[in-house]
Amino acid sequence: MSFPVISDIAGIQEICKDIGVKMIMLDLENSKGLIIKDPMTTSKFFGTNSQAIEETYRIEEELERAGYKCLRRKIETVPWHPLAPQSDKDIMPNGCYFECHIGVHIDKTSNQPELLKNICHGHNAHLSKNAFKSNGDNIVQMVTLRVYTNRLDMDQQLSQLLTVLEKYSFEYEKVITEFALFDSKIHHDAEWMK
């Protein structure tokens, strides 16, 4: 769930806790170096596709009842989901895509931020970070790779990106790969994805 930037962070965090979700604030860095604030909720749900969509409506209704307008509903699942195209013989469902998230450890006082930005630019990947997580000069910079074709392409592009990160001695956390099964506003983060 994404919603407009808000001033009452503590209030929305409490409401999110009450309805069983967690609020995060992403700082999405676009190609011009501008930061786009993207507050959203995150939660885990186990059930059928239709039950997962119903859950997004429940969260949206609860947030709107509390006075917060939702801008986007999104469901991410495993990359081997039955609807996820596995090879170039399969067709990507409309509005779906794969995403890979890599938490890269960087030292803000070094040349690593600029080097990582250049690597991402060369691999069509994008930078973000959770604004609520900070650790002085050392941060975890999220690198997101979005692929609109199939899992085979995603695996190849991810492998190439990881090879370059390792070549430049970047340390990274576990790689998370997902299939975006549902995105009610796929162009919500278009300014970030440019």
FITILUM-226618 format. One line per field, with one value per residue: residue number from 1; residue in three letters; x, y negated, z of N, C-alpha, C in turn. Coordinates in nm, 3 decimals. Layout:
N
pos <- (NUM, ...);
code <- (ALA, ...);
npx <- (X, ...);
npy <- (Y, ...);
npz <- (Z, ...);
capx <- (X, ...);
capy <- (Y, ...);
capz <- (Z, ...);
cpx <- (X, ...);
cpy <- (Y, ...);
cpz <- (Z, ...);
//
This chain:
194
pos <- (1, 2, 3, 4, 5, 6, 7, 8, 9, 10, 11, 12, 13, 14, 15, 16, 17, 18, 19, 20, 21, 22, 23, 24, 25, 26, 27, 28, 29, 30, 31, 32, 33, 34, 35, 36, 37, 38, 39, 40, 41, 42, 43, 44, 45, 46, 47, 48, 49, 50, 51, 52, 53, 54, 55, 56, 57, 58, 59, 60, 61, 62, 63, 64, 65, 66, 67, 68, 69, 70, 71, 72, 73, 74, 75, 76, 77, 78, 79, 80, 81, 82, 83, 84, 85, 86, 87, 88, 89, 90, 91, 92, 93, 94, 95, 96, 97, 98, 99, 100, 101, 102, 103, 104, 105, 106, 107, 108, 109, 110, 111, 112, 113, 114, 115, 116, 117, 118, 119, 120, 121, 122, 123, 124, 125, 126, 127, 128, 129, 130, 131, 132, 133, 134, 135, 136, 137, 138, 139, 140, 141, 142, 143, 144, 145, 146, 147, 148, 149, 150, 151, 152, 153, 154, 155, 156, 157, 158, 159, 160, 161, 162, 163, 164, 165, 166, 167, 168, 169, 170, 171, 172, 173, 174, 175, 176, 177, 178, 179, 180, 181, 182, 183, 184, 185, 186, 187, 188, 189, 190, 191, 192, 193, 194);
code <- (MET, SER, PHE, PRO, VAL, ILE, SER, ASP, ILE, ALA, GLY, ILE, GLN, GLU, ILE, CYS, LYS, ASP, ILE, GLY, VAL, LYS, MET, ILE, MET, LEU, ASP, LEU, GLU, ASN, SER, LYS, GLY, LEU, ILE, ILE, LYS, ASP, PRO, MET, THR, THR, SER, LYS, PHE, PHE, GLY, THR, ASN, SER, GLN, ALA, ILE, GLU, GLU, THR, TYR, ARG, ILE, GLU, GLU, GLU, LEU, GLU, ARG, ALA, GLY, TYR, LYS, CYS, LEU, ARG, ARG, LYS, ILE, GLU, THR, VAL, PRO, TRP, HIS, PRO, LEU, ALA, PRO, GLN, SER, ASP, LYS, ASP, ILE, MET, PRO, ASN, GLY, CYS, TYR, PHE, GLU, CYS, HIS, ILE, GLY, VAL, HIS, ILE, ASP, LYS, THR, SER, ASN, GLN, PRO, GLU, LEU, LEU, LYS, ASN, ILE, CYS, HIS, GLY, HIS, ASN, ALA, HIS, LEU, SER, LYS, ASN, ALA, PHE, LYS, SER, ASN, GLY, ASP, ASN, ILE, VAL, GLN, MET, VAL, THR, LEU, ARG, VAL, TYR, THR, ASN, ARG, LEU, ASP, MET, ASP, GLN, GLN, LEU, SER, GLN, LEU, LEU, THR, VAL, LEU, GLU, LYS, TYR, SER, PHE, GLU, TYR, GLU, LYS, VAL, ILE, THR, GLU, PHE, ALA, LEU, PHE, ASP, SER, LYS, ILE, HIS, HIS, ASP, ALA, GLU, TRP, MET, LYS);
npx <- (0.083, 0.068, 0.082, 0.008, 0.277, 0.314, 0.270, 0.235, 0.400, 0.434, 0.168, 0.051, 0.208, 0.123, -0.146, -0.109, 0.012, -0.205, -0.377, -0.240, -0.020, 0.299, 0.453, 0.663, 0.908, 1.016, 1.299, 1.325, 1.563, 1.602, 1.727, 1.840, 1.934, 1.754, 1.547, 1.263, 0.999, 0.833, 0.593, 0.474, 0.293, 0.376, 0.334, 0.282, 0.104, -0.086, -0.254, -0.509, -0.489, -0.710, -0.792, -0.570, -0.589, -0.830, -0.739, -0.574, -0.766, -0.893, -0.691, -0.659, -0.917, -0.918, -0.708, -0.807, -1.036, -0.916, -0.835, -0.639, -0.537, -0.506, -0.277, -0.190, -0.218, -0.050, 0.068, 0.310, 0.476, 0.614, 0.877, 0.832, 0.565, 0.256, 0.149, 0.363, 0.579, 0.813, 0.998, 1.108, 0.906, 0.676, 0.413, 0.411, 0.176, -0.057, 0.039, 0.208, 0.529, 0.875, 1.076, 1.389, 1.560, 1.836, 2.030, 2.279, 2.582, 2.724, 2.971, 2.912, 3.101, 3.291, 3.389, 3.197, 2.907, 2.873, 2.995, 2.827, 2.590, 2.656, 2.700, 2.440, 2.302, 2.412, 2.302, 2.031, 1.911, 1.778, 1.796, 1.719, 1.623, 1.536, 1.399, 1.374, 1.580, 1.901, 2.252, 2.475, 2.766, 2.775, 2.558, 2.271, 2.211, 1.950, 1.917, 1.726, 1.606, 1.402, 1.212, 1.038, 0.981, 1.048, 1.122, 1.364, 1.506, 1.517, 1.678, 1.918, 1.984, 2.005, 2.220, 2.429, 2.439, 2.505, 2.757, 2.908, 2.886, 3.027, 3.277, 3.363, 3.394, 3.172, 2.978, 2.693, 2.358, 2.130, 1.971, 1.658, 1.402, 1.109, 0.774, 0.565, 0.247, 0.015, -0.056, -0.195, -0.144, 0.069, 0.240, 0.302, 0.557, 0.699, 0.864, 1.083, 1.170, 1.265);
npy <- (0.117, -0.214, -0.556, -0.916, -1.144, -1.200, -1.394, -1.313, -1.084, -0.908, -0.869, -0.738, -0.510, -0.386, -0.334, -0.158, 0.054, 0.132, 0.238, 0.451, 0.428, 0.304, -0.013, -0.163, -0.395, -0.480, -0.612, -0.699, -0.714, -0.901, -0.912, -1.162, -1.213, -1.306, -1.275, -1.086, -1.068, -0.787, -0.668, -0.363, -0.057, 0.266, 0.616, 0.965, 1.224, 1.519, 1.714, 1.756, 1.611, 1.439, 1.400, 1.263, 1.024, 0.932, 0.883, 0.662, 0.471, 0.465, 0.356, 0.108, -0.004, -0.021, -0.203, -0.428, -0.477, -0.575, -0.814, -0.833, -0.845, -0.597, -0.531, -0.326, 0.025, 0.326, 0.652, 0.882, 1.182, 1.517, 1.589, 1.816, 1.843, 1.969, 1.798, 1.650, 1.579, 1.810, 1.858, 1.747, 1.837, 1.800, 1.568, 1.249, 1.156, 0.886, 0.584, 0.700, 0.797, 0.881, 0.838, 0.766, 0.732, 0.594, 0.557, 0.344, 0.288, -0.016, -0.274, -0.595, -0.798, -0.738, -0.667, -0.493, -0.540, -0.690, -0.520, -0.295, -0.406, -0.452, -0.189, -0.086, -0.245, -0.148, 0.104, 0.087, 0.065, -0.047, -0.286, -0.289, -0.351, -0.259, -0.507, -0.507, -0.360, -0.402, -0.428, -0.598, -0.666, -0.431, -0.258, -0.067, -0.039, -0.004, 0.179, 0.204, 0.413, 0.426, 0.634, 0.690, 0.906, 1.214, 1.487, 1.611, 1.409, 1.228, 1.370, 1.380, 1.105, 1.030, 1.192, 1.082, 0.823, 0.878, 0.994, 0.773, 0.609, 0.768, 0.768, 0.509, 0.524, 0.486, 0.546, 0.739, 0.809, 1.088, 1.169, 1.071, 1.199, 1.138, 1.176, 0.949, 0.971, 0.828, 0.492, 0.201, -0.049, -0.079, -0.273, -0.432, -0.472, -0.578, -0.803, -0.742, -0.513, -0.600);
npz <- (0.000, -0.091, 0.002, 0.021, 0.116, 0.460, 0.762, 1.024, 1.138, 1.360, 1.434, 1.208, 1.209, 1.443, 1.381, 1.167, 1.303, 1.461, 1.267, 1.174, 1.001, 0.880, 0.872, 0.633, 0.517, 0.218, 0.056, -0.256, -0.503, -0.786, -1.131, -1.150, -0.904, -0.721, -0.434, -0.376, -0.165, -0.042, 0.128, 0.268, 0.336, 0.468, 0.472, 0.551, 0.394, 0.374, 0.149, -0.106, -0.440, -0.482, -0.217, -0.122, -0.267, -0.161, 0.098, 0.053, -0.002, 0.246, 0.411, 0.285, 0.328, 0.610, 0.654, 0.517, 0.664, 0.888, 0.794, 0.597, 0.264, 0.023, -0.236, -0.397, -0.447, -0.395, -0.468, -0.394, -0.471, -0.473, -0.711, -0.860, -0.891, -1.027, -1.228, -1.309, -1.571, -1.685, -1.889, -2.220, -2.372, -2.240, -2.157, -2.012, -1.771, -1.798, -1.644, -1.459, -1.316, -1.251, -0.959, -0.811, -0.510, -0.357, -0.079, -0.036, 0.125, 0.208, 0.246, 0.320, 0.320, 0.138, -0.207, -0.280, -0.294, -0.537, -0.724, -0.700, -0.792, -1.061, -1.147, -1.116, -1.300, -1.538, -1.545, -1.549, -1.298, -0.980, -0.711, -0.362, -0.019, 0.316, 0.496, 0.770, 0.867, 0.972, 1.001, 1.079, 0.898, 0.758, 0.556, 0.444, 0.124, -0.090, -0.386, -0.666, -0.915, -1.187, -1.393, -1.689, -1.850, -1.834, -1.605, -1.663, -1.802, -1.588, -1.402, -1.547, -1.582, -1.315, -1.229, -1.383, -1.273, -1.003, -1.042, -1.124, -0.895, -0.713, -0.839, -0.785, -0.518, -0.347, -0.062, 0.006, 0.118, 0.162, -0.142, -0.258, -0.448, -0.633, -0.758, -0.897, -0.862, -0.863, -0.921, -0.859, -0.957, -1.166, -1.268, -1.057, -0.942, -1.153, -1.198, -1.046, -1.175, -1.420);
capx <- (0.000, 0.138, -0.007, 0.082, 0.367, 0.236, 0.350, 0.217, 0.460, 0.403, 0.025, 0.025, 0.272, 0.034, -0.263, -0.061, 0.030, -0.339, -0.443, -0.158, 0.080, 0.410, 0.476, 0.800, 0.921, 1.125, 1.358, 1.356, 1.654, 1.591, 1.853, 1.893, 1.979, 1.647, 1.484, 1.117, 0.948, 0.726, 0.546, 0.392, 0.281, 0.423, 0.282, 0.284, -0.028, -0.087, -0.388, -0.524, -0.472, -0.826, -0.787, -0.466, -0.646, -0.927, -0.661, -0.531, -0.884, -0.915, -0.591, -0.695, -1.036, -0.878, -0.629, -0.893, -1.122, -0.834, -0.810, -0.525, -0.573, -0.412, -0.250, -0.155, -0.221, 0.046, 0.090, 0.430, 0.477, 0.734, 0.900, 0.787, 0.418, 0.205, 0.125, 0.490, 0.642, 0.943, 1.089, 1.063, 0.787, 0.562, 0.376, 0.393, 0.041, -0.064, 0.057, 0.293, 0.673, 0.964, 1.164, 1.497, 1.605, 1.968, 2.075, 2.424, 2.645, 2.816, 3.023, 2.875, 3.214, 3.384, 3.338, 3.102, 2.774, 2.879, 3.025, 2.705, 2.495, 2.699, 2.672, 2.294, 2.265, 2.453, 2.227, 1.889, 1.867, 1.736, 1.837, 1.626, 1.658, 1.433, 1.435, 1.372, 1.700, 2.023, 2.361, 2.588, 2.825, 2.752, 2.415, 2.231, 2.149, 1.875, 1.925, 1.611, 1.606, 1.265, 1.216, 0.901, 0.970, 1.030, 1.215, 1.495, 1.570, 1.545, 1.792, 2.038, 2.017, 2.049, 2.353, 2.523, 2.450, 2.580, 2.896, 2.973, 2.897, 3.137, 3.401, 3.403, 3.403, 3.057, 2.916, 2.547, 2.278, 2.052, 1.896, 1.516, 1.338, 0.964, 0.689, 0.455, 0.126, -0.090, -0.013, -0.310, -0.098, 0.204, 0.321, 0.316, 0.697, 0.760, 0.970, 1.198, 1.214, 1.319);
capy <- (0.000, -0.342, -0.670, -1.042, -1.176, -1.247, -1.460, -1.244, -0.950, -0.824, -0.835, -0.636, -0.386, -0.324, -0.280, -0.040, 0.162, 0.176, 0.316, 0.568, 0.404, 0.220, -0.126, -0.197, -0.517, -0.462, -0.723, -0.651, -0.809, -0.891, -0.925, -1.297, -1.223, -1.359, -1.176, -1.085, -1.000, -0.693, -0.593, -0.248, 0.049, 0.397, 0.724, 1.097, 1.284, 1.651, 1.747, 1.759, 1.481, 1.353, 1.362, 1.161, 0.898, 0.889, 0.830, 0.526, 0.385, 0.447, 0.261, -0.023, -0.054, -0.058, -0.326, -0.539, -0.505, -0.655, -0.944, -0.830, -0.802, -0.503, -0.561, -0.207, 0.155, 0.411, 0.784, 0.947, 1.323, 1.591, 1.581, 1.939, 1.843, 2.025, 1.696, 1.584, 1.641, 1.867, 1.855, 1.658, 1.895, 1.758, 1.426, 1.176, 1.101, 0.740, 0.517, 0.779, 0.787, 0.936, 0.743, 0.818, 0.632, 0.627, 0.464, 0.327, 0.213, -0.118, -0.379, -0.722, -0.890, -0.690, -0.685, -0.386, -0.582, -0.728, -0.399, -0.214, -0.476, -0.426, -0.048, -0.072, -0.308, -0.058, 0.230, 0.055, 0.089, -0.172, -0.298, -0.335, -0.305, -0.280, -0.630, -0.483, -0.286, -0.480, -0.383, -0.687, -0.670, -0.303, -0.237, 0.037, -0.101, 0.097, 0.175, 0.276, 0.446, 0.464, 0.700, 0.702, 1.013, 1.348, 1.519, 1.639, 1.278, 1.173, 1.441, 1.340, 0.966, 1.028, 1.252, 0.983, 0.715, 0.929, 1.012, 0.640, 0.567, 0.845, 0.721, 0.386, 0.558, 0.447, 0.650, 0.727, 0.904, 1.185, 1.113, 1.106, 1.193, 1.144, 1.156, 0.856, 1.036, 0.727, 0.355, 0.120, -0.173, -0.038, -0.391, -0.510, -0.506, -0.600, -0.903, -0.668, -0.411, -0.659);
capz <- (0.000, -0.091, 0.027, 0.013, 0.227, 0.574, 0.865, 1.151, 1.121, 1.477, 1.428, 1.106, 1.253, 1.543, 1.309, 1.093, 1.401, 1.501, 1.161, 1.144, 0.896, 0.922, 0.783, 0.599, 0.436, 0.124, -0.017, -0.390, -0.567, -0.931, -1.206, -1.130, -0.766, -0.637, -0.346, -0.377, -0.045, -0.076, 0.245, 0.233, 0.436, 0.427, 0.556, 0.488, 0.391, 0.312, 0.103, -0.251, -0.506, -0.455, -0.076, -0.107, -0.317, -0.058, 0.209, 0.019, 0.016, 0.390, 0.460, 0.230, 0.399, 0.746, 0.647, 0.477, 0.779, 0.980, 0.732, 0.506, 0.129, -0.040, -0.377, -0.473, -0.382, -0.465, -0.411, -0.442, -0.433, -0.512, -0.855, -0.927, -0.889, -1.153, -1.330, -1.343, -1.689, -1.650, -2.004, -2.326, -2.435, -2.158, -2.171, -1.886, -1.756, -1.800, -1.516, -1.370, -1.340, -1.150, -0.892, -0.728, -0.413, -0.304, 0.022, -0.054, 0.233, 0.156, 0.333, 0.256, 0.314, 0.035, -0.343, -0.306, -0.343, -0.679, -0.800, -0.703, -0.880, -1.199, -1.176, -1.132, -1.427, -1.645, -1.540, -1.539, -1.160, -0.916, -0.572, -0.259, 0.116, 0.416, 0.567, 0.914, 0.905, 0.951, 1.085, 1.060, 0.765, 0.692, 0.532, 0.350, 0.007, -0.165, -0.532, -0.719, -1.057, -1.229, -1.523, -1.739, -1.950, -1.778, -1.496, -1.721, -1.820, -1.456, -1.346, -1.621, -1.548, -1.175, -1.224, -1.436, -1.176, -0.888, -1.083, -1.122, -0.755, -0.654, -0.901, -0.717, -0.374, -0.267, 0.019, 0.000, 0.196, 0.085, -0.254, -0.255, -0.579, -0.618, -0.874, -0.868, -0.912, -0.875, -0.895, -0.900, -1.020, -1.206, -1.297, -0.934, -0.920, -1.286, -1.186, -0.991, -1.270, -1.542);
cpx <- (0.088, 0.037, 0.075, 0.172, 0.285, 0.328, 0.343, 0.268, 0.421, 0.257, -0.005, 0.093, 0.185, -0.088, -0.224, -0.045, -0.106, -0.406, -0.355, -0.061, 0.191, 0.426, 0.626, 0.799, 1.042, 1.169, 1.402, 1.444, 1.645, 1.725, 1.916, 1.943, 1.875, 1.583, 1.333, 1.073, 0.830, 0.686, 0.456, 0.382, 0.340, 0.366, 0.295, 0.145, -0.018, -0.230, -0.390, -0.501, -0.588, -0.832, -0.682, -0.516, -0.748, -0.854, -0.612, -0.646, -0.911, -0.818, -0.624, -0.814, -1.001, -0.800, -0.716, -0.992, -1.048, -0.793, -0.692, -0.567, -0.465, -0.399, -0.229, -0.170, -0.132, 0.062, 0.213, 0.432, 0.606, 0.752, 0.860, 0.634, 0.367, 0.180, 0.253, 0.553, 0.785, 1.045, 1.033, 0.944, 0.659, 0.538, 0.353, 0.248, 0.047, -0.050, 0.145, 0.440, 0.747, 1.042, 1.267, 1.542, 1.735, 2.006, 2.227, 2.478, 2.743, 2.857, 2.998, 2.994, 3.315, 3.327, 3.232, 2.964, 2.773, 2.906, 2.900, 2.601, 2.529, 2.673, 2.523, 2.249, 2.298, 2.376, 2.077, 1.831, 1.846, 1.768, 1.723, 1.683, 1.542, 1.476, 1.440, 1.498, 1.823, 2.129, 2.486, 2.637, 2.804, 2.603, 2.394, 2.153, 2.079, 1.891, 1.810, 1.624, 1.464, 1.271, 1.073, 0.882, 0.943, 1.138, 1.355, 1.572, 1.609, 1.670, 1.923, 2.080, 2.066, 2.190, 2.458, 2.546, 2.532, 2.728, 2.971, 2.988, 3.014, 3.272, 3.454, 3.398, 3.291, 3.007, 2.766, 2.482, 2.210, 1.971, 1.752, 1.460, 1.189, 0.897, 0.576, 0.331, 0.016, -0.032, -0.122, -0.270, 0.049, 0.296, 0.341, 0.461, 0.772, 0.875, 1.098, 1.257, 1.274, 1.467);
cpy <- (-0.123, -0.451, -0.798, -1.062, -1.240, -1.309, -1.386, -1.100, -0.859, -0.780, -0.726, -0.504, -0.313, -0.262, -0.154, 0.079, 0.220, 0.264, 0.431, 0.552, 0.316, 0.107, -0.140, -0.323, -0.497, -0.596, -0.666, -0.755, -0.792, -0.919, -1.063, -1.318, -1.280, -1.246, -1.195, -1.006, -0.912, -0.613, -0.478, -0.152, 0.176, 0.500, 0.855, 1.156, 1.418, 1.685, 1.751, 1.619, 1.388, 1.312, 1.255, 1.025, 0.844, 0.827, 0.688, 0.428, 0.360, 0.344, 0.120, -0.084, -0.099, -0.189, -0.446, -0.575, -0.592, -0.789, -0.948, -0.773, -0.710, -0.534, -0.436, -0.083, 0.247, 0.543, 0.844, 1.090, 1.388, 1.588, 1.708, 1.952, 1.895, 1.922, 1.627, 1.654, 1.685, 1.860, 1.762, 1.714, 1.851, 1.608, 1.366, 1.125, 0.948, 0.683, 0.591, 0.760, 0.859, 0.822, 0.819, 0.703, 0.680, 0.520, 0.455, 0.241, 0.112, -0.214, -0.511, -0.816, -0.850, -0.722, -0.580, -0.434, -0.617, -0.608, -0.311, -0.276, -0.448, -0.281, -0.028, -0.129, -0.215, 0.072, 0.209, 0.090, -0.047, -0.168, -0.344, -0.296, -0.335, -0.399, -0.611, -0.410, -0.371, -0.431, -0.467, -0.687, -0.540, -0.279, -0.115, -0.033, 0.009, 0.071, 0.261, 0.292, 0.492, 0.516, 0.731, 0.818, 1.149, 1.375, 1.550, 1.509, 1.217, 1.238, 1.397, 1.198, 0.955, 1.083, 1.153, 0.870, 0.759, 0.949, 0.879, 0.591, 0.639, 0.801, 0.597, 0.401, 0.502, 0.567, 0.629, 0.838, 1.003, 1.113, 1.162, 1.091, 1.218, 1.132, 1.064, 0.909, 0.935, 0.592, 0.264, -0.009, -0.154, -0.157, -0.480, -0.557, -0.531, -0.701, -0.840, -0.575, -0.469, -0.633);
cpz <- (0.000, -0.065, 0.028, 0.135, 0.338, 0.678, 0.998, 1.142, 1.238, 1.475, 1.329, 1.143, 1.354, 1.477, 1.233, 1.186, 1.441, 1.395, 1.110, 1.028, 0.954, 0.822, 0.759, 0.515, 0.346, 0.068, -0.151, -0.458, -0.719, -0.999, -1.191, -0.987, -0.672, -0.558, -0.350, -0.255, -0.085, 0.048, 0.203, 0.351, 0.378, 0.525, 0.479, 0.499, 0.321, 0.276, -0.049, -0.308, -0.473, -0.308, -0.050, -0.157, -0.217, 0.061, 0.179, 0.034, 0.164, 0.447, 0.412, 0.304, 0.540, 0.747, 0.611, 0.587, 0.881, 0.919, 0.636, 0.371, 0.072, -0.188, -0.461, -0.386, -0.464, -0.391, -0.477, -0.388, -0.483, -0.664, -0.932, -0.922, -1.025, -1.264, -1.378, -1.464, -1.658, -1.765, -2.110, -2.404, -2.362, -2.173, -2.033, -1.879, -1.749, -1.659, -1.416, -1.407, -1.229, -1.087, -0.810, -0.638, -0.351, -0.204, 0.019, 0.059, 0.174, 0.267, 0.262, 0.241, 0.206, -0.103, -0.377, -0.354, -0.491, -0.768, -0.811, -0.795, -1.027, -1.239, -1.201, -1.266, -1.544, -1.651, -1.522, -1.402, -1.093, -0.767, -0.482, -0.124, 0.208, 0.500, 0.718, 0.962, 0.872, 1.048, 1.059, 0.917, 0.688, 0.678, 0.444, 0.240, -0.072, -0.315, -0.582, -0.870, -1.091, -1.371, -1.567, -1.837, -1.885, -1.674, -1.547, -1.743, -1.686, -1.396, -1.415, -1.585, -1.404, -1.162, -1.275, -1.336, -1.055, -0.920, -1.078, -0.979, -0.686, -0.711, -0.830, -0.564, -0.289, -0.189, 0.014, 0.081, 0.103, -0.023, -0.247, -0.396, -0.561, -0.754, -0.831, -0.939, -0.940, -0.838, -0.949, -0.969, -1.059, -1.233, -1.175, -0.915, -1.052, -1.280, -1.132, -1.096, -1.398, -1.555);
//
